[in-house]
Amino acid sequence: MSVIPGAQLHGIAGVHLYGAPAGRLVDITVDGTTVAGVLPHDPARVPAATSDENWLDLHGYTVFPAAADPHAHLDKALSHDLVNPPAGDLDGAIASWVKAADGFTEEDILDRARRAAWLMLAQGTTAVRTHVDVYPSDDSSLSSAAFRGIRALTRLQEELAGLMTLQIVALVPAHTPDDQVTALTGGALDAGADLVGGAPHLAGDPLAQTDALLDVAEARGVGCDLHTDEFLAGSSGDRALTVHRYAGRVIGWPADRIRGAGHCCRLSQMDASELADTASSLKDAGIHVIALPATNLYLQGGDGTQGLHERGIAPLTALRDHGVAVAAGGDNIRDPFNPTGRGDPLETASLLVTAAHQTPEQAIDLVTVDARTALGLPPAGPVPGQTADLLCIRAPDTPGHPTAATFLAAAPADRTVISGGRLAAQTTLTTHLPDLRPVG
């Protein structure tokens, strides 16, 4: 009997746990939204799994903690072909988006965001923090067009309840006049945003805008997730770093209040001494640094003006070694800031291996357990007592026991996603090849 997507599960049978020794199969029982038990596989459970609509037989699959994405832009997703932006340039991407955004209605935004969210869910992501543009306006009423993106995403948040945790960050564009930043950010929170966001490093006065955004967060008692110093050493001009001001302002916040710093590209250009000082500030302030390899490889370091092609990825290994909490996200899905993003956590993890020099195991952690921690969510995974958010991936056809690297290399399409104990998505790929006979 097949399980209907959305159904509450009692368990899954015959799976391999990621990181466990080869050949050790288990059955995972689920009680509501929680993993109840992880038991040695009992073949007697397989008939139940094939006849009980609340059990899944997933022989051949490996179970991972479900992925989370701590930095997305669902309001911009799938807009690349509508905007037709210039290639590989942050300022150009921003300008093209600002020009096109006036033509997008609340329904347009909701439709694209919904399709992107389903894409992410089908590939194993059960929790997303999305930044959502707030459009400059003199009207800060809740019905204002300024908040149409926020309204669209709060509607999606309600639609996805129980299948995907969606956090909404109010992103007031950096070019917003200073006298509107506070009113629009507060209005966005009233309209349904969960967190304060922004990109103050792009503002005319980066430190003043950092302070203005944090003033709102503190006054409202909410967390903050800022685009932080998304530029490289040669492109900064006299632009002030915001990371130290950010850290200094939030060091006294309650421990459970979210504070995230996305991008942090400039940190990759610091010498060892400067980076050590910066990392110390970040650690003491409890800020999670969120690396975004796909977008920052696309947007940073490609102009070659200094004869160099630099990578714009936050220095994860050094930050981790200094005790800073780190995570990674996919950022953009086929929009002006990345034409090729596809919402797959395994793609992000693969880039972390090849471009950020993370081990495959570290890369998987960065998009699963570390990302979930950055979201301030309780642990999830195939562990008794944890939230039953699981990503089950069919093991690749490979000699020997598949490793973390093998899963990243193959990125198998066959995935079963469980969210809060419910079957959220199931994808099966069938390939037909000719019947070839061995030669010789």
C-alpha positions, 0 to 999 in steps of 0.5 A: 500500500502506498503512503499518501503525501501528507500522511502521518507516519508510524515508521520507516523500515530497512534503512541505513543511518548516515555515518553508521557502519556498512550493512547495519540496517535499522527501523525508525519509529515515529510518534507524532512529530518526534522520532520515538525509536531507532531499532535494529532492522526486523524483517518481520516489519517489512510486511507491515511496511508494505501493507500499512499506509503509515509505514514506509519500506525504504530498503536501499535508502540512507537517512540523513537529518533533513536539510535547512536553508538559513538564507533564501530569497523566495520572493525573488525566486524563478524571476531570472528570465523575467528580469533579464539581468546583466551577468555576474555583477552584484550592483547590476543584479540589484539595479535590474531587480529594483527596476523589475520589482514594481511590476510584480504583484503580491500574487506573482510573488506568492506563485513563484515563492510557492513553486520554489518552496515546493522545489526545496521541500522535494529535495529535502529542505524542511526549514527555510529562512527567507529574506523578503524585500520591503519596497520604499514607500511613504505609506507604511500602512499594512495594506501598502504596496511596500509590504506585498512581498511580506504579505505573500510570504506570510500566506505561504508560511500558513500554507506550508505549516506542518510541512516546512518551517518558514521564517520571514526576514524583512529586507529593507533595501539599502538604498531606502532613505534613512527616514524610511528605514525604521518605519518600513522595518517596523511596518514589515514586522507588523505585516508578519515578518519574524526578523529584522534584516537589511544590507547595511554595508551597501547603504550610504552610511553603513554603520548608521543603517546597522544601528537603525536596523538593530534599534528596531530589533531591540525595540521589538524584541526580535532577532536579526539576520543581516547581509554582512559585508558582501564585498571583496577587498578590492571593491570596497573603496572607503566602505566601512565594515559593519561586522564589528558594529553588529557584533558590538550591538548584539553581544548583550542580547538574550542567548536565544535571540537569533542573530545571523550574518549572511555572506561575510565575503570580506572576511575571506580577504582578511589576514590571520590577525584581523580575522582572529580579532573579527572571529573573536567578536563574532563568537562572543556576540553569538552570531551565526555566519552563513556562507552562501557559496553559489551566489558569492562565487557568481557575483564576487571576484569575476571582474578581474580588475586586479588580475585576480579571480578571488572567491567570495566565500566566508572563511568557514574553516578558520571561523570554525577553528576560532569557535564561531558558529557557521552554516551554509545556504543556497541563497538564490534560485534562478533570479538576477543574483544567480541564474542557476540555483536549483534549491538542492542542499546537496548542490550547496554542500558539493560547492562547499567541498570544491570551493570552500575546502570543507570535508564532505562530512562538514559540508553535509553538516553545514546544510543540515544540523548546523543550518538548523541550529542557525535557524534557532530550531531544536535538533532534528534527525534519526535520533530518539527524541529529536524532531522527525524531519528526515531526508532519505536518499537512495544510495548511489550504485557504487562499488563498496559502501557509499560515503558522504562524498559519493552522495554529494557527487551523485546527488541522487534524485530518489529522495523521500522527505519526512517533515514533523513525522509526515510524508512531505515528498517522495521522488523516484527517478526511472532511467531506461538504457539499452540492453548491451551485451558484454564484449569478449 
